[in-house]
């Protein structure tokens, strides 16, 4: 089984869309209800059914790494909690993102470097290829897109000032999110978020 996949390139945190999908998941819909909500009701408000399907599938895969308790918070809580829970879901869904936070972001922090640099991404991918040969087969455009999406995710979660400057702005974990992770024994995910502080 591969350690890394490029699925994360399909989208960043998408908080507005994720709130809607979380609300739908709380109803535990069957396949027909899910399809109707995404494609007919167009709850994600996308221009084409294909785009709606693709984004809904990514969000669903991320959110199903969590449970009803987290989905409820995603539908009801303030944006800081929502974005941190979506970051948790993205890390659980993509070890590439988690390892990047643990290894690259946290290292930049320790060295007191002000920002991320594209070279950090290249070095990280070289290291990833030692653990998972599939990484070597990714095209340059896929690698570039992955970096772009990871930077956007970190900016949306307020770990970076913005995608352009890539300036580090580490966040403290909201007590509610920290409590959720501890109660679910999410050691790796908590480490990813805490080491990046």
C-alpha positions in Angstrom: 0.0 0.0 0.0 1.3 3.5 -0.8 2.0 5.9 2.0 1.3 9.0 0.0 -1.4 9.9 -2.6 -2.0 13.0 -4.7 -5.7 13.2 -3.9 -5.3 16.3 -1.8 -4.6 18.3 -5.0 -8.4 18.2 -5.7 -9.0 21.1 -3.2 -8.1 23.0 -0.1 -10.2 23.2 3.1 -13.4 24.5 1.4 -15.0 25.5 4.8 -18.4 26.7 3.3 -18.8 23.5 1.3 -17.5 21.3 4.1 -20.2 22.7 6.5 -22.9 21.7 4.0 -21.4 18.2 3.5 -21.1 17.8 7.3 -24.7 18.7 7.7 -25.6 16.1 5.0 -23.4 13.4 6.6 -25.2 14.0 10.0 -28.4 12.7 8.3 -26.5 9.5 7.3 -27.8 9.6 3.8 -28.0 6.6 1.4 -26.4 6.8 -2.0 -29.5 8.1 -3.7 -30.1 10.9 -1.1 -26.4 11.9 -1.3 -26.5 12.0 -5.1 -29.7 14.1 -5.1 -28.3 16.6 -2.6 -25.0 17.0 -4.5 -26.2 16.9 -8.1 -29.8 18.0 -8.1 -30.1 20.3 -5.1 -26.5 21.4 -5.8 -25.8 22.1 -2.1 -22.2 23.0 -2.9 -23.4 25.6 -5.5 -21.0 24.4 -8.3 -21.4 25.2 -12.0 -21.4 21.6 -13.1 -22.5 18.3 -11.6 -19.0 16.9 -12.4 -17.3 19.6 -10.2 -19.9 19.2 -7.5 -19.3 15.4 -7.5 -15.5 15.7 -7.4 -15.4 18.2 -4.6 -18.1 16.4 -2.6 -16.2 13.2 -2.9 -13.0 14.8 -1.6 -14.8 16.5 1.3 -16.7 13.3 2.1 -13.4 11.3 2.2 -11.9 13.8 4.6 -14.9 14.2 6.9 -15.4 10.5 7.2 -12.1 10.3 9.0 -14.0 12.2 11.8 -17.3 11.4 13.5 -20.7 12.9 14.3 -19.3 14.9 17.1 -16.8 16.7 14.8 -19.4 17.0 12.0 -21.8 18.8 14.5 -19.0 21.2 15.5 -18.2 21.9 11.8 -21.8 22.8 11.2 -22.2 25.0 14.3 -18.9 26.4 15.6 -17.0 29.5 14.7 -14.5 29.6 11.8 -11.4 29.0 14.0 -12.8 25.7 15.3 -14.2 24.7 11.9 -10.9 25.4 10.0 -8.8 23.5 12.6 -11.2 20.5 12.4 -11.0 20.6 8.6 -7.2 20.7 8.9 -7.4 17.7 11.2 -9.5 15.9 8.6 -7.2 16.8 5.8 -4.2 15.5 7.8 -5.9 12.3 8.6 -6.9 11.9 4.9 -3.4 12.9 3.6 -0.2 11.8 5.3 1.6 14.0 2.7 0.1 17.0 4.4 0.7 15.7 7.9 4.4 14.8 7.3 4.9 18.2 5.6 3.7 19.9 8.7 5.7 17.7 11.0 8.9 17.8 9.0 9.1 21.0 7.0 6.9 23.5 8.7 8.0 22.5 12.2 11.7 22.6 11.1 11.3 26.1 9.7 9.8 27.1 13.0 12.7 25.6 15.0 15.2 27.4 12.8 13.3 30.6 13.2 12.9 30.9 9.5 10.3 33.5 8.6 8.7 31.7 5.7 8.4 28.5 3.6 10.4 28.3 0.4 9.7 26.3 -2.7 13.1 24.5 -2.2 11.7 23.1 1.1 9.0 21.3 -1.0 11.5 19.9 -3.4 13.7 18.5 -0.5 10.6 17.1 1.2 9.5 15.3 -2.0 12.9 13.8 -2.4 12.6 12.4 1.2 9.1 11.2 0.5 10.3 9.2 -2.5 12.6 7.2 -0.2 9.5 6.1 1.8 7.1 5.7 -1.2 8.4 5.0 -4.7 5.1 6.2 -6.2 6.1 9.8 -5.4 8.9 9.6 -8.0 6.3 8.9 -10.7 4.3 12.1 -10.0 4.5 14.6 -12.9 6.1 18.1 -12.3 2.6 19.6 -12.7 1.1 17.3 -10.0 4.0 18.2 -7.7 3.5 21.9 -8.3 -0.3 21.6 -7.8 0.2 19.6 -4.5 2.5 22.3 -3.1 0.0 25.0 -4.2 -2.9 23.3 -2.4 -0.9 22.5 0.8 0.2 26.2 1.0 -3.5 27.2 0.5 -4.6 24.8 3.2 -2.0 26.2 5.7 -3.1 29.7 4.8 -6.8 28.9 5.4 -5.9 27.3 8.7 -3.9 30.5 9.5 -0.6 28.7 9.8 0.7 30.9 6.9 0.0 34.6 6.5 -1.1 34.1 2.9 -0.3 31.8 -0.1 1.9 34.4 -1.7 4.2 35.4 1.2 4.2 31.9 2.8 5.2 33.7 6.0 4.8 31.4 9.1 2.0 32.4 11.5 1.7 29.4 13.8 -1.6 28.9 15.6 -2.4 27.6 19.0 -4.8 24.7 18.8 -8.3 25.7 20.0 -9.0 23.9 23.3 -12.1 22.3 21.8 -10.1 20.8 19.0 -7.3 19.7 21.3 -9.8 18.1 23.6 -11.4 16.3 20.7 -8.1 14.9 19.4 -7.0 13.8 22.9 -10.4 12.0 23.6 -10.0 10.2 20.2 -6.3 9.3 20.8 -5.3 11.1 17.7 -1.6 11.1 18.5 -0.2 11.6 15.0 -2.6 14.3 14.1 -2.1 16.2 17.4 1.6 15.9 16.9 1.4 17.4 13.4 -0.6 20.4 14.7 1.4 20.9 17.9 4.9 20.5 16.4 3.9 23.2 13.9 3.5 25.7 16.8 
